[in-house]
Amino acid sequence: MDVCPCLTYRDIGAALKWLADAFGAKPVVPDDQRNEAIGNAAVAYRDGMVLIAAERPEELHGSHTGNGWVYPAVDHLDSHYERT
């Protein structure tokens, strides 16, 4: 099972720059957001990836900046759900 962490930042552009400068992470921005304000992105680091989410307190019942999540990728979602 692959696991992908997710971090929330107020300024994704600044976060991508800081993560690149501090750790050598490679920014990954969806093609449809390259010329607009960045809403979500990711950074590739070694063999893994970290999702970078935009702070959206009006949509998420308050601030989530500084919080993180972990997303496990499973092959068969229905059977995994049944097991859990």
Rosetta constraint file for C-alpha pairs under 8 A:
AtomPair CA 1 CA 72 HARMONIC 6.71 0.50
AtomPair CA 1 CA 73 HARMONIC 5.93 0.50
AtomPair CA 1 CA 74 HARMONIC 5.85 0.50
AtomPair CA 1 CA 75 HARMONIC 7.90 0.50
AtomPair CA 2 CA 72 HARMONIC 5.80 0.50
AtomPair CA 2 CA 73 HARMONIC 5.20 0.50
AtomPair CA 2 CA 74 HARMONIC 7.32 0.50
AtomPair CA 3 CA 70 HARMONIC 6.61 0.50
AtomPair CA 3 CA 71 HARMONIC 5.61 0.50
AtomPair CA 3 CA 72 HARMONIC 4.28 0.50
AtomPair CA 3 CA 73 HARMONIC 6.01 0.50
AtomPair CA 4 CA 48 HARMONIC 7.66 0.50
AtomPair CA 4 CA 49 HARMONIC 6.40 0.50
AtomPair CA 4 CA 50 HARMONIC 5.97 0.50
AtomPair CA 4 CA 51 HARMONIC 7.05 0.50
AtomPair CA 4 CA 70 HARMONIC 5.67 0.50
AtomPair CA 4 CA 71 HARMONIC 5.07 0.50
AtomPair CA 4 CA 72 HARMONIC 6.25 0.50
AtomPair CA 4 CA 73 HARMONIC 7.70 0.50
AtomPair CA 5 CA 49 HARMONIC 7.65 0.50
AtomPair CA 5 CA 50 HARMONIC 5.26 0.50
AtomPair CA 5 CA 51 HARMONIC 6.20 0.50
AtomPair CA 5 CA 68 HARMONIC 7.06 0.50
AtomPair CA 5 CA 69 HARMONIC 5.68 0.50
AtomPair CA 5 CA 70 HARMONIC 4.25 0.50
AtomPair CA 5 CA 71 HARMONIC 6.04 0.50
AtomPair CA 6 CA 50 HARMONIC 5.68 0.50
AtomPair CA 6 CA 51 HARMONIC 4.41 0.50
AtomPair CA 6 CA 52 HARMONIC 5.70 0.50
AtomPair CA 6 CA 53 HARMONIC 6.86 0.50
AtomPair CA 6 CA 68 HARMONIC 5.48 0.50
AtomPair CA 6 CA 69 HARMONIC 5.01 0.50
AtomPair CA 6 CA 70 HARMONIC 5.97 0.50
AtomPair CA 6 CA 71 HARMONIC 7.41 0.50
AtomPair CA 7 CA 50 HARMONIC 7.42 0.50
AtomPair CA 7 CA 51 HARMONIC 6.34 0.50
AtomPair CA 7 CA 52 HARMONIC 5.16 0.50
AtomPair CA 7 CA 53 HARMONIC 6.08 0.50
AtomPair CA 7 CA 65 HARMONIC 7.97 0.50
AtomPair CA 7 CA 66 HARMONIC 7.20 0.50
AtomPair CA 7 CA 67 HARMONIC 6.44 0.50
AtomPair CA 7 CA 68 HARMONIC 4.63 0.50
AtomPair CA 7 CA 69 HARMONIC 6.67 0.50
AtomPair CA 8 CA 52 HARMONIC 5.88 0.50
AtomPair CA 8 CA 53 HARMONIC 4.69 0.50
AtomPair CA 8 CA 54 HARMONIC 5.77 0.50
AtomPair CA 8 CA 55 HARMONIC 5.98 0.50
AtomPair CA 8 CA 64 HARMONIC 6.51 0.50
AtomPair CA 8 CA 65 HARMONIC 5.10 0.50
AtomPair CA 8 CA 66 HARMONIC 6.16 0.50
AtomPair CA 8 CA 67 HARMONIC 6.31 0.50
AtomPair CA 8 CA 68 HARMONIC 6.54 0.50
AtomPair CA 9 CA 15 HARMONIC 6.73 0.50
AtomPair CA 9 CA 52 HARMONIC 7.16 0.50
AtomPair CA 9 CA 53 HARMONIC 6.43 0.50
AtomPair CA 9 CA 54 HARMONIC 5.59 0.50
AtomPair CA 9 CA 55 HARMONIC 5.64 0.50
AtomPair CA 9 CA 65 HARMONIC 5.43 0.50
AtomPair CA 9 CA 66 HARMONIC 7.03 0.50
AtomPair CA 10 CA 54 HARMONIC 6.03 0.50
AtomPair CA 10 CA 55 HARMONIC 4.91 0.50
AtomPair CA 10 CA 65 HARMONIC 6.59 0.50
AtomPair CA 11 CA 15 HARMONIC 6.20 0.50
AtomPair CA 11 CA 54 HARMONIC 7.14 0.50
AtomPair CA 11 CA 55 HARMONIC 7.82 0.50
AtomPair CA 12 CA 16 HARMONIC 6.01 0.50
AtomPair CA 12 CA 38 HARMONIC 6.48 0.50
AtomPair CA 12 CA 39 HARMONIC 7.34 0.50
AtomPair CA 12 CA 40 HARMONIC 7.31 0.50
AtomPair CA 12 CA 41 HARMONIC 7.59 0.50
AtomPair CA 12 CA 52 HARMONIC 7.12 0.50
AtomPair CA 12 CA 53 HARMONIC 7.46 0.50
AtomPair CA 12 CA 54 HARMONIC 6.27 0.50
AtomPair CA 13 CA 17 HARMONIC 6.35 0.50
AtomPair CA 13 CA 38 HARMONIC 6.80 0.50
AtomPair CA 14 CA 18 HARMONIC 6.09 0.50
AtomPair CA 15 CA 19 HARMONIC 6.02 0.50
AtomPair CA 16 CA 20 HARMONIC 6.09 0.50
AtomPair CA 16 CA 27 HARMONIC 5.90 0.50
AtomPair CA 16 CA 43 HARMONIC 7.22 0.50
AtomPair CA 17 CA 21 HARMONIC 6.06 0.50
AtomPair CA 17 CA 27 HARMONIC 7.94 0.50
AtomPair CA 18 CA 22 HARMONIC 5.77 0.50
AtomPair CA 19 CA 23 HARMONIC 5.55 0.50
AtomPair CA 19 CA 24 HARMONIC 6.74 0.50
AtomPair CA 19 CA 25 HARMONIC 5.75 0.50
AtomPair CA 19 CA 43 HARMONIC 7.88 0.50
AtomPair CA 20 CA 24 HARMONIC 4.44 0.50
AtomPair CA 20 CA 25 HARMONIC 4.42 0.50
AtomPair CA 20 CA 26 HARMONIC 5.96 0.50
AtomPair CA 20 CA 27 HARMONIC 7.03 0.50
AtomPair CA 21 CA 25 HARMONIC 7.64 0.50
AtomPair CA 24 CA 45 HARMONIC 7.35 0.50
AtomPair CA 25 CA 43 HARMONIC 5.70 0.50
AtomPair CA 25 CA 44 HARMONIC 5.59 0.50
AtomPair CA 25 CA 45 HARMONIC 4.88 0.50
AtomPair CA 25 CA 46 HARMONIC 7.94 0.50
AtomPair CA 26 CA 43 HARMONIC 5.20 0.50
AtomPair CA 26 CA 44 HARMONIC 5.01 0.50
AtomPair CA 26 CA 45 HARMONIC 6.51 0.50
AtomPair CA 27 CA 41 HARMONIC 7.42 0.50
AtomPair CA 27 CA 42 HARMONIC 6.03 0.50
AtomPair CA 27 CA 43 HARMONIC 4.41 0.50
AtomPair CA 27 CA 44 HARMONIC 6.46 0.50
AtomPair CA 28 CA 41 HARMONIC 5.81 0.50
AtomPair CA 28 CA 42 HARMONIC 4.96 0.50
AtomPair CA 28 CA 43 HARMONIC 5.41 0.50
AtomPair CA 28 CA 44 HARMONIC 6.96 0.50
AtomPair CA 29 CA 33 HARMONIC 6.74 0.50
AtomPair CA 29 CA 34 HARMONIC 6.58 0.50
AtomPair CA 29 CA 38 HARMONIC 7.61 0.50
AtomPair CA 29 CA 40 HARMONIC 7.29 0.50
AtomPair CA 29 CA 41 HARMONIC 4.74 0.50
AtomPair CA 29 CA 42 HARMONIC 6.48 0.50
AtomPair CA 30 CA 34 HARMONIC 6.73 0.50
AtomPair CA 30 CA 40 HARMONIC 7.81 0.50
AtomPair CA 30 CA 41 HARMONIC 6.56 0.50
AtomPair CA 32 CA 36 HARMONIC 7.97 0.50
AtomPair CA 33 CA 37 HARMONIC 6.69 0.50
AtomPair CA 33 CA 38 HARMONIC 5.71 0.50
AtomPair CA 33 CA 39 HARMONIC 7.29 0.50
AtomPair CA 34 CA 38 HARMONIC 7.17 0.50
AtomPair CA 38 CA 54 HARMONIC 7.98 0.50
AtomPair CA 39 CA 53 HARMONIC 7.06 0.50
AtomPair CA 39 CA 54 HARMONIC 5.48 0.50
AtomPair CA 40 CA 51 HARMONIC 7.76 0.50
AtomPair CA 40 CA 52 HARMONIC 5.81 0.50
AtomPair CA 40 CA 53 HARMONIC 4.89 0.50
AtomPair CA 40 CA 54 HARMONIC 5.68 0.50
AtomPair CA 41 CA 51 HARMONIC 6.18 0.50
AtomPair CA 41 CA 52 HARMONIC 5.08 0.50
AtomPair CA 41 CA 53 HARMONIC 6.66 0.50
AtomPair CA 42 CA 49 HARMONIC 6.67 0.50
AtomPair CA 42 CA 50 HARMONIC 5.48 0.50
AtomPair CA 42 CA 51 HARMONIC 4.29 0.50
AtomPair CA 42 CA 52 HARMONIC 5.01 0.50
AtomPair CA 43 CA 49 HARMONIC 5.62 0.50
AtomPair CA 43 CA 50 HARMONIC 5.36 0.50
AtomPair CA 43 CA 51 HARMONIC 6.62 0.50
AtomPair CA 43 CA 52 HARMONIC 7.38 0.50
AtomPair CA 44 CA 48 HARMONIC 5.92 0.50
AtomPair CA 44 CA 49 HARMONIC 4.40 0.50
AtomPair CA 44 CA 50 HARMONIC 6.55 0.50
AtomPair CA 45 CA 49 HARMONIC 5.79 0.50
AtomPair CA 45 CA 50 HARMONIC 7.68 0.50
AtomPair CA 55 CA 63 HARMONIC 6.87 0.50
AtomPair CA 55 CA 64 HARMONIC 6.53 0.50
AtomPair CA 55 CA 65 HARMONIC 6.20 0.50
AtomPair CA 56 CA 60 HARMONIC 6.15 0.50
AtomPair CA 56 CA 62 HARMONIC 7.80 0.50
AtomPair CA 56 CA 63 HARMONIC 7.11 0.50
AtomPair CA 56 CA 64 HARMONIC 7.90 0.50
AtomPair CA 57 CA 61 HARMONIC 5.76 0.50
AtomPair CA 57 CA 62 HARMONIC 4.25 0.50
AtomPair CA 57 CA 63 HARMONIC 4.70 0.50
AtomPair CA 57 CA 64 HARMONIC 7.03 0.50
AtomPair CA 58 CA 62 HARMONIC 6.42 0.50
AtomPair CA 60 CA 64 HARMONIC 7.75 0.50
AtomPair CA 74 CA 80 HARMONIC 7.40 0.50
AtomPair CA 76 CA 80 HARMONIC 6.13 0.50
AtomPair CA 77 CA 81 HARMONIC 6.02 0.50
AtomPair CA 78 CA 82 HARMONIC 6.21 0.50
AtomPair CA 79 CA 83 HARMONIC 6.19 0.50
AtomPair CA 80 CA 84 HARMONIC 6.30 0.50
